[in-house]
Amino acid sequence: MRTVLNPLAGAVKVPARTFTLWQIIGGLLWTVGLVLTGYALGSSITGVDRYLLPLVGAVVAVSLLPLALEILRSRRRSRTTTRSAQRQAHR
């Protein structure tokens, strides 16, 4: 959510002071909420790490997919550009 809101805030010209204030508030609420949720889960569910760690790994893997796809696209574009340049050089 925050990844989408940052450029959007710039596009609608949210003042930097207002944006920064809400970023700090949002970051603090997210961090405190995440820590308290983790504490509550760890206290109430025995062996929660067996369930939670694979989930975290899956989230990280899915988060890295757009980066991996962009790297592959970039390599394909680079190969296509290099091949075109080589063809033109041989003419």
N, C-alpha and C positions, 0 to 999 in steps of 0.2 A: 504494500500500500504506500509506504513512504517513498519507494522508488518512483512511483507514478506521480505522487504529489509534489516532489521537489521541482521538476521541470514545469509542472502546471502552475505552481506558485510563481515561478519566474515569468511565465507567459501572461499571467493576469496581473503582474506587477504588484505582488504583495510586498509591502515594505519590509526591508531586511530585518528591522528590529522585531516586528510582529512575527515574521517567519522564524527567526532565531528563538524567540520566546516559546513559540508552540513546538518547535523541534526539541527544545530542552525539556519542556513539560511532557511531551509524548515519549521521549527517550527515557525519562525517569519513571513514568508510569509503566512503560513496557518492561523495563529492567526489574523494577520492584515486583510487578505482577508475575513475571517469569520466575524470579527467584522464589517467591512465595508459593507459586504453583508447584515448582520442583520440590520444595520442602514438604508441601502437603502430600504430594504423590509419594515421595520417598518415605514419609512417615506412615502412610496408610496402606501402601501396596508393597508387600515383601517381594524383593527381586525385581523391582520396576525397571532396573537397568537392562534386564534381559529383553524387555519389551520396548523400552524407550530408545536405547542405543541404535537398534536397527532402523527405527523410525527416523531418528536424526540423520543417520547415514543416507537413507532414502531421500530425505529433504535436501541434503547437501548435494547428492548426485543429480537430482532434478534441477536444482538451482544452477548447476554447472553446465547443464545441457545447452542453453542458449550460447554460452561461450564456446563450447566445443563445436556447435554447428557453425558459428561465425568463423572460427578458425578454418574449418573444412571449406567453407565457401570462399574464404580469402585465398586459400591454397589453390582451389580450382580456378579462380579468376586469374591468379598469378601464372598458372600453367598455360591458360588460354592466351594471355597476353604475351607470354614468352614464345609460344608456338607461332602466334601471328607475326611477331617481330622476326623470328627466324625465317618464316616463309617469305616475308618481304625482303629480307636480306639476300635470299637466294635468287631473287628475280633480277 
